[in-house]
Amino acid sequence: MLAACAILFTGVGLSADIQPVEAKPKSSTVMWSAKIKGKTAILRYGTKNWGYTHIKRGGTHGRKFNHELTRAAQKQWKRALNGPKYTKGTKRIYRSHYAVGKKKEKRTMCVIYSTNKKIGMITAYWGRGHISASKC
């Protein structure tokens, strides 16, 4: 009888170790921010159509190879947001040229940014070669 009580008590102790599942952040949660030309540029958690979630899943087409969330990519986001821009409707398109590797492969970081203050960055991706902001 005493052994049965010990097993029952131990079983109760084990169930207390189970941690609750963490809730995912709201779409408005800021995941990254940087000072750009005196203003603050932000990347929100977003949805599958914009923000951190959109970039993490590889954009609309699932191309994870050119949608990066690394520190190096974040530095290029800042460079792009400080660079030339092209306005298309409610979106501002920024770009920054970048050479990488021994053979200096030419790439362009394209950042699509919404003028809507509730959204911020829509997406950021690498384009091939040196392209203008209007072609991003």
C-alpha positions as CSV (number, residue, x, y, z in Angstrom):
1,M,0.0,0.0,0.0
2,L,2.8,2.4,0.9
3,A,4.6,1.6,-2.5
4,A,1.4,2.4,-4.4
5,C,1.1,5.8,-2.6
6,A,4.7,6.6,-3.5
7,I,4.2,5.8,-7.2
8,L,1.0,7.9,-7.2
9,F,2.8,10.8,-5.6
10,T,5.7,10.5,-8.0
11,G,3.3,10.5,-10.9
12,V,1.8,13.7,-9.7
13,G,5.2,15.3,-9.5
14,L,6.1,14.4,-13.1
15,S,3.0,16.0,-14.5
16,A,4.0,19.3,-12.9
17,D,7.2,19.3,-15.0
18,I,5.3,19.7,-18.3
19,Q,5.7,23.2,-19.6
20,P,2.9,25.1,-21.4
21,V,3.3,25.7,-25.1
22,E,4.6,29.2,-25.8
23,A,2.2,31.3,-27.8
24,K,3.5,32.7,-31.0
25,P,4.0,36.4,-31.2
26,K,1.4,38.8,-32.5
27,S,1.8,40.0,-36.1
28,S,2.6,43.5,-34.7
29,T,5.5,42.3,-32.5
30,V,8.8,44.0,-33.6
31,M,11.5,41.4,-34.4
32,W,14.2,43.8,-35.7
33,S,14.7,47.6,-35.8
34,A,17.4,50.0,-36.9
35,K,17.9,53.7,-37.1
36,I,17.8,54.7,-40.8
37,K,18.3,58.3,-41.9
38,G,17.0,59.6,-38.5
39,K,14.0,57.3,-38.5
40,T,13.4,53.8,-37.2
41,A,13.0,51.0,-39.7
42,I,11.2,47.9,-38.3
43,L,10.6,44.3,-39.2
44,R,7.5,43.0,-37.5
45,Y,6.6,39.3,-36.9
46,G,3.9,39.6,-39.6
47,T,2.1,37.0,-41.5
48,K,2.8,34.7,-44.5
49,N,2.4,37.7,-46.7
50,W,4.8,40.2,-45.0
51,G,7.4,40.6,-42.2
52,Y,9.6,38.1,-40.4
53,T,7.3,35.1,-41.1
54,H,7.2,35.9,-44.8
55,I,11.0,36.1,-45.0
56,K,11.5,33.0,-42.9
57,R,9.3,30.9,-45.2
58,G,11.2,32.1,-48.3
59,G,8.7,34.7,-49.5
60,T,5.7,33.9,-51.6
61,H,7.5,31.3,-53.6
62,G,9.3,29.5,-50.8
63,R,12.8,30.5,-51.9
64,K,14.7,30.2,-48.7
65,F,18.1,30.4,-50.4
66,N,17.7,34.1,-51.2
67,H,15.6,35.2,-48.2
68,E,18.0,35.4,-45.2
69,L,17.6,36.3,-41.6
70,T,21.3,36.2,-40.7
71,R,23.3,39.1,-39.1
72,A,25.1,39.6,-42.4
73,A,21.7,40.0,-44.2
74,Q,20.5,42.4,-41.5
75,K,23.5,44.6,-42.1
76,Q,22.6,44.6,-45.8
77,W,19.0,45.6,-44.9
78,K,20.4,48.6,-43.2
79,R,22.7,49.4,-46.2
80,A,19.7,49.0,-48.5
81,L,17.4,51.1,-46.5
82,N,20.0,53.9,-46.5
83,G,20.5,53.6,-50.2
84,P,18.5,54.6,-53.3
85,K,14.8,54.0,-53.3
86,Y,12.0,53.5,-55.8
87,T,8.4,54.2,-54.8
88,K,5.6,52.0,-56.2
89,G,2.1,52.7,-54.8
90,T,2.2,52.2,-51.0
91,K,5.5,50.5,-51.1
92,R,9.1,51.8,-51.1
93,I,11.7,49.6,-52.7
94,Y,15.3,50.0,-51.5
95,R,18.4,48.2,-52.7
96,S,22.1,47.8,-51.9
97,H,24.8,46.3,-54.1
98,Y,27.0,43.7,-52.5
99,A,30.0,41.6,-53.7
100,V,30.6,38.2,-52.0
101,G,33.1,35.4,-52.3
102,K,36.5,35.0,-53.9
103,K,35.2,35.6,-57.4
104,K,33.2,38.5,-56.1
105,E,29.7,37.3,-57.1
106,K,27.6,40.4,-57.5
107,R,24.3,40.5,-55.6
108,T,21.8,43.1,-54.7
109,M,19.8,43.2,-51.4
110,C,16.3,44.3,-52.2
111,V,14.1,45.5,-49.3
112,I,10.4,46.1,-49.8
113,Y,9.0,48.5,-47.2
114,S,5.5,49.6,-46.6
115,T,4.5,53.2,-46.0
116,N,1.8,51.8,-43.6
117,K,3.3,52.3,-40.1
118,K,1.6,49.2,-38.8
119,I,3.5,46.9,-41.3
120,G,7.1,48.1,-41.8
121,M,9.3,45.7,-43.8
122,I,7.3,43.5,-46.2
123,T,10.2,41.4,-47.4
124,A,14.0,41.4,-48.0
125,Y,15.8,39.2,-50.5
126,W,18.9,38.8,-52.6
127,G,18.7,39.6,-56.3
128,R,21.2,38.4,-58.9
129,G,23.7,40.9,-60.1
130,H,23.6,44.6,-59.7
131,I,20.0,45.7,-60.4
132,S,18.2,48.9,-59.8
133,A,15.6,49.4,-57.1
134,S,12.9,49.6,-59.7
135,K,13.8,46.0,-60.9
136,C,13.7,44.5,-57.4
